Amino acid sequence: MMQIQSLSFPHCTQTSANLSAFPHGFTYFSSQNRTSTLLGNQYSPSCSFNSLKRVSRIQFRSRKRGGLVRVRCGMVEDESVDDGFYIRRCVELARRAIGFTSPNPLVGCVIVKDGKIVGEGFHPKAGQPHAEFFESNELPIWNPRRDELRAKSLDKVFALRDAGNSAENATAYVSLEPCNHYGRTPPCTEALIKAKVKKVVVGMVDPNPIVASKGVARLQDAGIVVTVGVEEELCKRLNETWIHQMLTGKPFVTLRYSLSVNGHFLDQLGEGVTEAGGYYSKLLQEYDAIILSGSLSEKFSSPTSQEPGANQPLRIVVANNPGQFPSLTTEASKTIVFADKEIAAEADLARKEIEAVVLDRINLTPILEHCRCQGLCSILLDMRGSIRDLEELVRETIEQNVLQKIVVEVLPYWDESDGAESLVVLNGLVKILELKNLRSEISNRSLVVEGYLQNR
């Protein structure tokens, strides 16, 4: 019999001088014995930047009664407004398009002249204008659900065009090296050259062999001063899945699971994490596909991101018995079932018009290959439902060195059940898996820890 005791995590303070450096764009501030307050770039008071030596400073004052945190935005002299400041702004802009650019990267651009931002942009969707063109203040007009721009915004969709003559002799900040080739859109380098910018600051060089430093070389040949590698690690983290796919030709695979505080696997998610702003809702928005146990549909509805306008991931269902098929009443086109021949025949998938891949034996390779052929850069292997359905896939991700990242949610419960599940199939592994770049956050009442596997 399962016995679960509820616990509470003590309030912790996590601070950083750089708000933009956090993966989800927020920092936690808490006053003693009070509920934590979330403060992020997208929620902070708007400020204008009138000088390279002037920057918005957010001041926090804690009131003795109620433990509330006041936020005040003001203009103060600060030497910290350097190239890194504007590249961090590029990253912040780029994140607005999370879930929509794949198989393209997330890219943000800021144009600065005489200490003033005269143009901002981000790449909104594959096939649409790149960050150097798309104007960030068009975001309230752009609706990703409709996948179009309203007619009234068409005269101002290009950031460089909006800057007009102000772009001449200005500095352009871009989180990723501008492209120098014709694809579905024209080269960004030619637009920058035509606009007569004086300098371009690049966060990271594009690993795409079609681009790789050719964009930088083209700008330099045109007499433009180019600086490369500003806030490089932050820019790499922004596009970690795309970079991995570009360098290896394989999707970026992340394993997610839940634990009790005494280390037992839990087939549940924490309170509030599936709601808008919760870590799980944001995780679904970030990944192109999610692998699920077929048993999950027996207990829960298919997971969906609750972020505004979120583009839902492809659901890949691993079925181990004929009854393990998801409800396809909504978004059936975004679900695919992997099953062996016996299960597929017994379930009569063809008659039910369920898209399926039938295998002699369910294994990881055909799943990854299917995702690669679909142009998917990132896959979330979610250990919900029956662990037994997915543990062989977990073993294969480790043995084949395709697992890149692990996300663990620790729920505030002590699980005293006798039959607690564990990944028994992994007990035979000789490898000790070491994680690097560990980061943690509190999502409602859960502690979420993520880290990357060391190169093996």
Disulfide bonds with the S-S distance in Angstrom:
Cys47-Cys73 1.76
